[in-house]
Amino acid sequence: MTEIANVSGTAFIIAEFRAAENEQLQPLYLDDIVQLFLNEQTHQAAGEVLQVFPPAKDAIAIRTKYFDDTLSAQIALGCQQVVILGAGLDTRAVRKEALGVTYFEIDHSATLKLKAEVLQQHHLTANVKYIPGDYVRDDIISLLQQHNFNPDLLTYLLWEGNSVYLTKAEIITTFGKIRDYIKNFKFSFDYMSDRVIARTTGCQELNDYIDKFIEMGAPWLTGFADITEVAESLNLQIVEHFSTAELYQKYCGDRALESNLFDFYFLGTLEKVA
Ligand SMILES: C[S@@+](CC[C@H](N)C(=O)[O-])C[C@H]1O[C@@H](n2cnc3c(N)ncnc32)[C@H](O)[C@@H]1O
């Protein structure tokens, strides 16, 4: 299996945290596919991260619910293509399969190969095109074009758990290419405050969490102070924008908020200005 190191390896840690929500009495979502990718090695690696920063699990549960709900809403509104950048072990192509909707998952080949094999072993099908590659180095538009993506169809893009690993220039360039290529889309993503990256949140356990990713070979590079400015510079419109603290309150008001991470971690959806 893929080594649990570098940015590709982070997908296995996230998958472990995502699977843990299934055990809650009142889970925010159910993902009964993700556990198929997990084993003792992934469990141990995720356990080590949780020891340093226990709230990580809740942060992943909240973002998963936000992306799940937004995806369902976009499908209900008639979206025909779903692009998942840096898909890792995302299982939505199976869990959220819908008539007339094609998924396009971009990630490095080893992760996508593992995913395809495991799903096949369990006789799980999905209308998904796996796109092995690096959407920064290989050019995201060429990757999509090579897999019969249609830029004229209504599209929803998910960019989850990726932005911290990219430079600001790579993020802006990726957004810009998508804006210029796809006619009509909505695009959900998550990002950290620039204070997390600068280590000025005053939260030592959050700094320790970042160190854990450095240790794994997946350093966090980028956060944003003001996403409005970024959206305006790209001529994109903010459809919605939440701190995970706000979503935490909305989704699980009865669970205690264990960290100020949630004030520094954001989720949002952008769209092309008509
Ligand atoms: C933290 S994981 C998140 C996976 C998934 N989106 C989720 O939330 O469960 C980051 C994933 O993004 C992928 N990734 C990051 N940068 C990438 C790039 N430039 N091209 C392709 N995949 C990338 C990594 O390989 C990894 O699978």
The ligand as an SDF file (V2000), in Angstrom:
LIG
                    3D

 27 29  0  0  0  0  0  0  0  0999 V2000
   -5.1810   15.7980    2.8080 C   0  0  0  0  0  0  0  0  0  0  0  0
   -5.4770   14.7560    1.4320 S   0  0  0  0  0  0  0  0  0  0  0  0
   -7.1950   15.1120    1.1620 C   0  0  0  0  0  0  0  0  0  0  0  0
   -7.8590   14.0740    0.3270 C   0  0  0  0  0  0  0  0  0  0  0  0
   -9.3500   14.2960    0.0710 C   0  0  0  0  0  0  0  0  0  0  0  0
   -9.6040   15.4930   -0.6930 N   0  0  0  0  0  0  0  0  0  0  0  0
  -10.0810   14.3440    1.3710 C   0  0  0  0  0  0  0  0  0  0  0  0
  -10.4050   15.4240    1.8740 O   0  0  0  0  0  0  0  0  0  0  0  0
  -10.3110   13.2470    1.9120 O   0  0  0  0  0  0  0  0  0  0  0  0
   -4.6800   15.6540    0.1080 C   0  0  0  0  0  0  0  0  0  0  0  0
   -4.7510   14.9120   -1.2130 C   0  0  0  0  0  0  0  0  0  0  0  0
   -4.4990   15.8270   -2.2670 O   0  0  0  0  0  0  0  0  0  0  0  0
   -3.6320   15.2340   -3.2050 C   0  0  0  0  0  0  0  0  0  0  0  0
   -2.9120   16.3260   -3.8780 N   0  0  0  0  0  0  0  0  0  0  0  0
   -2.3430   17.4270   -3.3220 C   0  0  0  0  0  0  0  0  0  0  0  0
   -1.7750   18.1910   -4.2700 N   0  0  0  0  0  0  0  0  0  0  0  0
   -2.0090   17.5660   -5.4510 C   0  0  0  0  0  0  0  0  0  0  0  0
   -1.6780   17.8770   -6.8020 C   0  0  0  0  0  0  0  0  0  0  0  0
   -0.9910   18.9700   -7.1060 N   0  0  0  0  0  0  0  0  0  0  0  0
   -2.0790   17.0090   -7.7750 N   0  0  0  0  0  0  0  0  0  0  0  0
   -2.7830   15.8980   -7.4610 C   0  0  0  0  0  0  0  0  0  0  0  0
   -3.1350   15.5640   -6.1970 N   0  0  0  0  0  0  0  0  0  0  0  0
   -2.7520   16.3850   -5.2120 C   0  0  0  0  0  0  0  0  0  0  0  0
   -2.7470   14.3390   -2.3690 C   0  0  0  0  0  0  0  0  0  0  0  0
   -2.1280   13.3280   -3.1420 O   0  0  0  0  0  0  0  0  0  0  0  0
   -3.7460   13.8010   -1.3400 C   0  0  0  0  0  0  0  0  0  0  0  0
   -4.3770   12.6340   -1.7830 O   0  0  0  0  0  0  0  0  0  0  0  0
  1  2  1  0
  2  3  1  0
  2 10  1  0
  3  4  1  0
  4  5  1  0
  5  6  1  0
  5  7  1  0
  7  8  2  0
  7  9  1  0
 10 11  1  0
 11 12  1  0
 11 26  1  0
 12 13  1  0
 13 14  1  0
 13 24  1  0
 14 15  1  0
 14 23  1  0
 15 16  2  0
 16 17  1  0
 17 18  1  0
 17 23  2  0
 18 19  1  0
 18 20  2  0
 20 21  1  0
 21 22  2  0
 22 23  1  0
 24 25  1  0
 24 26  1  0
 26 27  1  0
M  CHG  2   2   1   9  -1
M  END
$$$$
